Amino acid sequence: MKISVLAAATALAMCAGAAHAADIEFWYGNTGNVETAIKAQCDAFNAAQSEHRVTCVGQGSYEVGMQKAIAAYRAKNHPVLIQFFDAGTLDLLLSGAVVPVQDVLPDVNWNNYIAGARSYYETSNGKLYSQPYNSSTLLFYTNKTELEKAGVSKTPVTWEEIIEAARRLKAAGHACPFVTDGDTWRVLEQFSARHGLPIASKHNGYDGLDGEYVFNTTFAAKHLANLVEWRKEGLVKLNADTKAGNYTAAFNTGECAMMEGSSGSYAASAKAFEGKYEITVGMAPMYQGYERHNTFVGGASIYIMKGHDKAEIEGAKAFLDFLRHPQQQMFFTAATGYVPVTNDVLDVIAESGEADSPKYATAAIGIESMNQPHTPDTRGIRLGFYVQFREVFMEETQKAFAGQQTMQVALDSAKKRGDELLRRFEQTYKGAKLP
């Protein structure tokens, strides 16, 4: 892949003042086209300057990367930079294994970061702990070609309009009007955020480790119950209901006409649609009568791990500076569909003359979605053992979708089991204060 002349020149200028050369490692958890883009950025950094060299090592998944990094830290052979996903934020904040990126790079204008991306990875007092990297958010995708065949000329923007469109699609013979996998991130976290609803007390844990889950009492419970009924009606399908066996694949092949998906799904969907269907992408739908708030950032950010010498830290700083540059963010967005993380990138995209290019389709929408009005309940999630809670939530709600229990029973059970995880986490870090 070509290295941007501007990006290379910027990297050279940034790294020219480094006192010592350093070889550093960056561990990441992505695969597929995202891994390809990460490797390209690593190669671009190494080609653009000679002061430092970064070796980028894939771990296969976020969860595996997290486990291996903590083990490596205890064995004192850990990398300088590690990519962690959103759900692992609290674990990293309390691990003692990382240093806040804002302390290492105090001169960076961190306020230039998208509010929705920054708030998720900062302390209660506003100090940024990690540099947002592959940032996604939830968007709404439609197969415009199939909707128009069913007589739906206007892209739905509310749940009420989606269901009306779904009924028209079904009446026209479409077997899969809307598809989802019921994932916690999509149907609970992002739904609650944009509707201004708390997932747990203590503002989703930002105000202390002694919070408890409340999602089973909010409007999110009604939405999840609606999904069950809509599935019975044949308007909504889950992974197992589709021929493809996967919701994004079912959308990409044209089997399903609408889906809520990560902005990181856009590149694959657009490529699959090429020459066959017209795709639309917009902000995730609201229920009528609710004010729109910001969606959460998804994906992952990059942390600086403790226990490295000055030269290695200088190398880490240079690499983070390189990734932050607008040209590199534009490359990453075009290659993956992930959203730029600083507000100035939109200006650079506009100046490039390619603002209307499909490769930047998620940029403005994703930034707009994460920059919607915030509340103390839409900053992010600071809940202990949250990775395990996501699994609990899926286990219980999938039983409801399968008809084994009502959705309310499922949510009440997930709340009870989730609270048990919170109390275990609180006991594990007894006396600890959130940074």
GIPE-V165451 format. One record per helix or strand of 3 or more residues. SS is the DSSP state (A for helix, B for strand). FROM is the first residue (numbers start at 1). TO is the last residue. If there is no record, write none. Layout:
((SS/FROM/TO) (SS/FROM/TO))
This chain:
((A/5/15) (B/22/28) (A/32/48) (B/52/58) (A/62/74) (B/81/85) (A/86/93) (A/101/104) (A/110/112) (A/115/120) (B/131/136) (B/138/143) (A/144/149) (A/159/171) (A/184/194) (A/201/204) (A/215/217) (A/219/232) (A/239/241) (A/247/252) (B/258/262) (A/263/273) (B/279/283) (B/298/305) (A/310/324) (A/326/336) (A/345/352) (A/358/370) (A/386/401) (A/407/428))
